[in-house]
Amino acid sequence: MILTLCTACAAPLPDEPMQCAECATRYCSERCERYDRRRGGHGRICGAIASGGGAEQYHADKKYAEAVDVAVEECAEDAEGQTCYICTEALHAETKEGLVRGCACR
């Protein structure tokens, strides 16, 4: 995921955009960089972006985590009240585990 818009104002980035010195988040101008650091909240997450591999990777990971949360929630709603015969058939007497240890339905 390559970010092509200014983080602060969503304007298209110029050929050589301004960058945060710590995390390399890109801005269309120095004014937008200052605005985002002071009022946009960049100062709070700059370290996380830098340690997360830069702005593109940080935002891709964030979107991935959001998508996983939605998928897990929808799967739980779809499977509510159903019986999984893979993991509940022939339960072990002591461990109460089924045929497959760690079945995805749980």
Summary of the structure (lengths in Angstrom):
residues: 106
radius of gyration: 22.5
end to end distance: 32.2
largest distance: 67.2
contacts: 242
relative contact order: 0.11
helix: 45%
strand: 6%
